Amino acid sequence: MKKILAMAAVAALAAGASAYAANPFSDVSTSDWAYQAVADLSEQGIVEGYPDGTFGGQKNITRYEMAQIIARMMAKEDQYNAEQRATIDKLAAEYADELDSLGVRVSNLEKKVGNISWSGDARMRYQSKDNSADDSWNGRIRINMKGQINDSTTANVRLSTGNVNFQGDDDADVTAELLNVKHDFGAWDVTLGRYAVTLGNQGGWLYGDSNGFDGVQVGTELGKVGLKLGYGQFNTGTVSWKNITGSGAFGDRTITEDLIANQDVFYAQADADLGAFDLYANYYSNQESKTAVDFDIWGVGLNVPVGGFRVFGEYWQNTAADVYDDAWNAGIGYGAKDLSKPGSWSLDVAYNDVGAGVYLGGTGLQTDILDTLWKVKDSQPGKGDDTGIYDGAGEIKFWNAIAEVTLAQNTYLHAEYAFAAEADQGADPDDTWTVSLNYVF
């Protein structure tokens, strides 16, 4: 939203709080339609300009700038009527994280309106899969609840119906996808419970399962560098093979039950905003578990904004795997979806090369393009036992396109298309795509 429009809305909210005021900004003339609104808000101390004396009304307002305005309005709440105060309370709840970064606690607000805030999303999706599975028409709704325990502690939960198949007779079993408590100790924060962990750009293409990770995470900001350290277990969406014997990506060994799930994992994530580009690095290890496949995965990534475009790419390697031990992608994108701006859109296209030795399962991609990695039959032909054999690719190369467009406020269309896929063995996967309508509330 343009800053000038946002100020007009804020001025309407704060109407009657001050008398006629003079304009202090050199780039807002008396003939501008929003002149009086900007001047009044400046007189009240709600908005400030830039050091050069300008207001910058044609610039897009950031969430941080909006939080500064809300903080100043909160300090003057006794000047507003009940309806105005209720609106300010809602804005404060929406911008609670930004207000917290400004050192503005909302404990007084929480006492007035309750210490629980709600949000959520809904999705209606069609998935056209490759020959390995039937197409799917499904829906999902999720509810997020955030409870403010005290000034430094929040409890967070996300309830989800999961993907309900509209072509069958599925019922919606509501589960807690995420459930955690976050403690803010100033320079550091600690999260305990089930929370989101992602590997890879393009929606967590290497791991982005909605149920995430069970454990503890410690995070901090060191100047322009963010750091997260965690320990726990991936809890869902992971690769699960059984009774495989032979030399492959993980050496000569017999593997029983889950390879990844329920294994203790340590991870470290770091990201740096270097101005001209963003750089990040990741490390994941299951500490050489002897009951499952060992993985010792590191990855680095880069994102470079160029005008309205962005160039991105990353590389991952599992040093504990013998073959098919790396994955990488490179891509270009344009635009940005803005839920408050109908017609805004984004498009990202990437080339991907994924080895089974670095893939944990639970991809964030909404197509099933990676499902053919290291597939295993239940039994060998002609044998009456449960000995599994490899029946899939050790490596897949493919192009992937992801597009999003805002159709109406808080409503957007999401589409993915994976194409020109090549497998190192067996048949190449078919093109696969998905399109969904998404609603945020």
C-alpha positions in Angstrom: 0.0 0.0 0.0 1.2 3.5 -0.8 2.2 5.5 2.3 -0.1 8.3 1.4 -3.1 6.0 1.2 -2.2 4.4 4.5 -2.0 7.8 6.2 -5.4 8.7 4.9 -6.8 5.6 6.5 -5.0 6.3 9.8 -6.2 9.9 9.7 -9.8 8.7 9.4 -9.2 6.5 12.4 -7.7 9.4 14.4 -10.2 12.0 13.3 -11.1 14.5 16.0 -7.9 14.0 18.0 -6.4 17.3 17.0 -7.1 20.7 15.5 -6.1 22.1 12.1 -2.3 21.9 11.7 0.4 23.2 9.4 2.2 20.9 7.0 5.9 20.3 7.8 6.8 18.3 4.6 8.3 19.8 1.5 6.8 17.2 -0.9 3.2 17.5 0.3 1.5 20.6 -1.0 -1.7 22.3 0.1 -3.3 21.1 -3.1 -2.7 17.4 -2.4 -5.9 15.5 -1.6 -4.3 14.0 1.6 -2.7 17.2 2.7 -4.9 17.7 5.8 -4.6 14.1 6.9 -0.7 14.2 6.7 -0.5 17.5 8.4 -2.8 16.5 11.3 -1.0 13.2 11.9 2.4 15.1 11.9 1.0 17.6 14.4 -0.1 14.7 16.7 3.3 13.1 16.5 1.9 10.0 14.8 3.9 10.2 11.6 7.4 11.5 11.0 9.2 12.3 7.7 12.7 11.6 6.4 15.8 13.6 7.5 15.6 15.7 4.3 12.2 17.0 5.3 10.1 14.9 2.9 7.2 12.6 3.6 7.7 10.1 0.7 4.0 9.5 0.2 4.4 7.5 -3.1 6.6 4.9 -1.5 5.1 1.6 -0.3 4.7 1.6 3.5 6.5 -1.2 5.3 5.1 -3.3 8.2 7.8 -1.8 10.4 6.8 1.8 9.5 3.2 0.9 10.2 4.1 -0.6 13.5 5.8 2.7 14.5 2.6 4.6 13.7 0.5 2.1 15.7 2.9 2.4 18.7 2.4 6.2 18.7 -1.3 5.8 18.5 -1.3 3.4 21.4 0.5 6.0 23.5 -2.5 8.3 22.8 -5.3 5.8 23.3 -7.0 7.9 26.0 -7.7 10.6 23.3 -9.8 8.2 21.2 -13.3 7.0 21.5 -14.2 3.3 22.2 -14.6 2.4 18.5 -11.2 4.0 17.6 -9.5 2.2 20.5 -11.0 -1.1 19.4 -9.5 -0.6 15.9 -6.1 0.3 17.4 -6.3 -2.9 19.5 -6.9 -5.0 16.4 -4.0 -3.3 14.6 -1.7 -3.9 17.6 -2.5 -7.6 17.6 -1.8 -7.8 13.8 1.6 -6.0 14.2 2.5 -7.6 17.5 5.9 -9.0 16.3 6.9 -5.6 14.8 5.8 -3.8 17.9 7.8 -6.2 20.0 10.9 -5.5 17.9 10.4 -1.8 18.7 10.3 -2.6 22.4 6.5 -1.9 22.6 4.8 -4.5 24.8 1.1 -5.0 24.3 0.2 -6.3 27.8 -2.3 -3.5 28.4 -4.0 -4.4 25.1 -4.0 -8.0 25.9 -5.8 -7.3 29.2 -8.5 -5.5 27.3 -9.2 -7.8 24.5 -8.0 -11.2 25.8 -4.5 -12.7 25.5 -5.4 -15.0 22.5 -5.2 -14.0 18.9 -6.5 -16.0 15.9 -5.7 -16.3 12.2 -5.9 -19.0 9.6 -6.0 -20.0 6.0 -8.0 -22.3 3.7 -7.1 -24.0 0.4 -9.0 -25.7 -2.4 -6.6 -27.6 -4.7 -6.4 -29.8 -7.8 -3.3 -31.9 -8.3 -2.5 -33.6 -11.6 0.0 -36.3 -10.7 2.3 -38.5 -12.8 1.5 -42.1 -13.6 2.3 -43.2 -10.1 -0.9 -41.9 -8.5 -4.4 -40.7 -9.3 -5.1 -37.1 -9.7 -6.5 -35.4 -6.5 -9.1 -32.8 -5.7 -8.7 -31.8 -2.1 -9.2 -29.1 0.5 -7.8 -28.0 3.8 -8.4 -25.4 6.5 -5.9 -24.4 9.2 -6.5 -22.3 12.3 -3.6 -20.5 14.1 -3.8 -19.6 17.8 -1.3 -17.4 19.6 -1.6 -17.0 23.3 0.4 -14.3 25.1 1.5 -15.8 28.4 3.6 -12.8 29.6 5.7 -10.0 28.0 8.3 -12.5 26.8 6.5 -15.8 26.3 3.9 -17.0 23.8 2.1 -20.3 23.2 1.4 -21.2 19.6 -0.7 -23.9 17.9 -1.9 -24.6 14.4 -4.9 -26.9 14.0 -5.4 -28.4 10.6 -7.9 -30.7 8.9 -5.2 -32.1 6.7 -5.9 -32.6 3.0 -9.5 -33.9 2.6 -10.0 -35.8 -0.7 -13.3 -34.5 -2.2 -13.3 -37.5 -4.6 -13.7 -40.0 -1.8 -15.5 -40.2 1.6 -12.7 -38.8 3.7 -13.5 -37.1 7.0 -11.7 -34.1 8.3 -9.6 -35.3 11.3 -8.4 -32.1 13.0 -4.8 -32.4 14.3 -2.3 -30.1 15.8 0.3 -29.6 13.1 2.3 -27.1 15.1 2.4 -26.7 18.9 5.2 -24.8 20.7 6.1 -22.2 23.3 8.5 -19.4 22.5 10.5 -17.6 25.1 12.1 -14.2 24.2 15.2 -13.4 26.3 16.1 -10.2 24.5 19.1 -11.1 22.4 18.1 -14.7 22.3 14.8 -16.6 21.8 14.0 -20.3 22.6 11.3 -22.3 21.0 10.1 -25.6 22.5 7.8 -28.2 20.9 6.7 -28.8 17.3 7.6 -26.0 14.9 8.3 -25.4 11.2 11.7 -26.2 9.7 12.4 -26.0 6.0 15.2 -27.0 3.7 15.5 -25.4 0.3 14.1 -22.4 -1.6 10.9 -22.6 -3.6 8.7 -23.4 -0.7 11.1 -25.8 1.0 11.6 -28.0 -2.0 13.9 -30.4 -0.1 11.9 -30.5 3.1 8.8 -28.3 3.9 6.3 -30.6 5.5 3.7 -28.7 7.4 4.2 -30.8 10.6 7.8 -29.7 10.7 10.1 -30.7 13.5 9.8 -31.8 17.2 12.5 -30.3 19.4 14.1 -27.2 20.8 15.5 -24.2 18.8 17.6 -21.3 20.0 17.8 -18.2 17.8 19.6 -14.9 17.8 20.4 -11.9 15.6 24.1 -10.8 15.4 23.9 -7.6 13.4 22.9 -8.5 9.9 23.4 -12.2 10.6 20.6 -14.5 11.9 21.5 -17.8 13.6 19.4 -20.8 14.7 20.5 -23.9 16.4 18.2 -26.9 17.0 18.0 -30.4 18.3 15.1 -32.9 18.0 13.4 -35.1 15.4 11.7 -34.7 12.0 8.3 -36.0 12.8 6.5 -36.6 9.5 6.7 -36.8 5.7 10.1 -38.5 5.8 11.3 -41.3 3.6 10.3 -44.8 4.9 11.9 -47.9 3.4 12.2 -51.3 4.9 14.2 -54.5 4.5 16.6 -53.2 1.8 20.0 -55.0 1.5 22.6 -54.1 -1.0 25.1 -51.4 -2.1 23.4 -48.2 -2.9 23.5 -44.6 -1.8 23.9 -45.7 1.8 26.4 -48.5 1.5 26.1 -52.3 2.2 23.6 -52.6 5.0 20.2 -53.9 5.8 17.7 -51.1 6.6 14.6 -51.7 8.6 11.7 -49.4 9.3 12.1 -45.7 9.0 15.3 -44.2 7.7 14.7 -40.6 8.9 11.7 -40.4 11.2 12.3 -40.6 14.9 16.0 -40.1 14.6 17.7 -37.5 16.8 18.9 -34.6 14.6 21.1 -31.5 15.2 20.9 -28.6 12.9 22.3 -25.1 12.4 21.0 -22.4 10.1 22.5 -19.0 9.4 21.5 -16.2 7.1 23.0 -12.8 6.3 21.5 -9.7 4.6 24.5 -8.3 2.8 22.7 -5.5 1.0 23.3 -6.5 -2.6 22.4 -10.1 -1.9 21.2 -12.5 0.8 23.4 -15.5 1.7 22.5 -18.5 3.9 24.0 -21.8 5.1 22.5 -24.9 6.7 23.7 -28.1 8.4 21.7 -31.1 9.5 23.1 -34.3 11.0 21.5 -37.4 12.7 24.8 -38.0 14.5 25.6 -41.3 12.7 22.6 -43.2 14.0 23.0 -46.9 13.8 19.3 -47.7 13.6 18.7 -45.7 10.4 20.5 -44.2 7.4 23.2 -41.7 8.4 22.9 -38.2 7.0 25.3 -35.4 7.4 23.8 -32.7 5.2 25.1 -29.2 4.5 23.8 -26.6 2.1 24.4 -23.0 1.0 22.2 -20.6 -0.9 22.1 -17.2 -2.5 19.4 -14.7 -3.5 20.2 -11.7 -5.5 17.6 -9.0 -6.2 18.0 -7.2 -9.5 15.3 -4.5 -9.9 12.0 -6.3 -9.9 13.8 -9.6 -10.6 15.6 -12.0 -8.3 18.2 -14.6 -9.1 18.6 -17.5 -6.7 20.3 -20.9 -6.3 21.6 -23.3 -3.7 23.7 -26.5 -3.3 23.2 -29.4 -0.8 25.4 -32.4 -0.1 25.1 -35.4 2.2 28.7 -36.4 3.1 27.4 -39.6 4.7 26.1 -40.9 1.4 28.2 -42.8 -1.1 26.3 -42.0 -4.3 23.5 -39.6 -5.4 24.8 -37.4 -2.5 24.0 -33.9 -3.7 21.2 -31.6 -4.9 21.2 -28.2 -6.4 19.0 -25.7 -8.2 19.2 -22.3 -9.9 16.4 -20.0 -10.9 15.1 -16.6 -11.7 11.9 -14.9 -10.4 10.0 -11.7 -11.0 7.3 -9.8 -9.0 5.9 -10.1 -5.6 2.4 -11.2 -4.4 0.8 -8.8 -2.0 -2.3 -10.0 -0.3 -3.6 -6.4 0.1 -3.1 -5.6 -3.5 -5.3 -7.4 -6.1 -3.5 -8.0 -9.3 0.0 -8.3 -7.8 1.8 -11.5 -8.9 5.0 -13.4 -8.8 6.7 -16.0 -11.0 9.7 -18.2 -10.2 11.3 -20.8 -12.6 14.1 -23.1 -11.5 16.1 -26.0 -12.8 16.6 -28.8 -10.1 18.9 -31.7 -9.8 18.1 -33.9 -6.8 20.0 -37.0 -5.6 18.1 -39.5 -3.4 21.0 -39.5 -0.9 20.2 -35.9 0.1 16.4 -36.1 0.0 14.7 -36.6 3.4 11.2 -36.7 2.0 8.4 -34.3 3.0 9.1 -31.9 0.1 7.4 -28.5 0.2 6.6 -28.8 -3.5 2.9 -29.5 -4.1 3.5 -31.7 -7.1 4.7 -35.4 -6.7 7.7 -35.0 -8.9 10.1 -36.3 -6.2 8.0 -39.3 -5.2 9.9 -41.6 -7.6 13.2 -41.2 -5.7 14.3 -44.6 -4.3 10.8 -46.1 -4.5 10.8 -49.7 -3.2 8.5 -52.6 -4.1 6.9 -54.6 -1.2 8.5 -57.8 -2.4 10.7 -59.2 -5.2 8.9 -60.8 -8.1 8.6 -64.6 -7.6 9.4 -64.5 -3.9 7.0 -64.8 -1.1 8.9 -62.7 1.4 9.0 -59.0 2.3 12.5 -58.3 0.9 12.3 -55.0 -0.8 14.1 -54.0 -4.0 15.0 -50.6 -5.5 12.3 -49.5 -7.9 12.9 -45.9 -8.7 15.3 -43.2 -9.5 18.5 -42.3 -7.6 18.5 -38.9 -9.2 15.9 -36.7 -10.8 16.5 -33.6 -12.9 13.5 -31.3 -13.8 12.3 -27.8 -14.4 9.9 -26.2 -11.9 7.7 -23.1 -12.2 5.7 -21.5 -9.4 3.3 -18.7 -9.9 1.0 -16.7 -7.6 -1.4 -13.9 -8.2 -3.7 -12.0 -5.7 -7.2 -12.2 -7.0 -8.9 -10.2 -4.2 -7.8 -9.0 -0.8 -6.5 -12.0 1.2 -7.3 -14.3 -1.7 -4.7 -15.7 -4.2 -4.2 -18.3 -6.8 -1.2 -20.6 -6.5 0.1 -22.8 -9.4 3.1 -25.2 -9.8 4.3 -27.0 -12.9 7.1 -29.6 -12.9 8.2 -30.5 -16.4 10.9 -32.0 -18.6 11.9 -34.4 -15.8 14.7 -37.0 -16.4 15.4 -39.9 -14.1 18.8 -41.7 -14.0 17.0 -45.1 -14.2 13.5 -46.3 -15.2 11.0 -44.2 -17.0 11.2 -40.4 -16.8 8.4 -38.9 -14.6 5.5 -37.3 -16.4 4.9 -33.6 -16.2 2.9 -32.9 -13.0 1.1 -29.7 -11.9 -1.2 -28.3 -9.3 -3.4 -25.2 -9.0 -5.1 -24.0 -5.9 -7.3 -21.1 -4.5 -6.0 -19.9 -1.2 -7.7 -17.7 1.4 -6.0 -16.0 4.4 -8.0 -14.7 7.4 
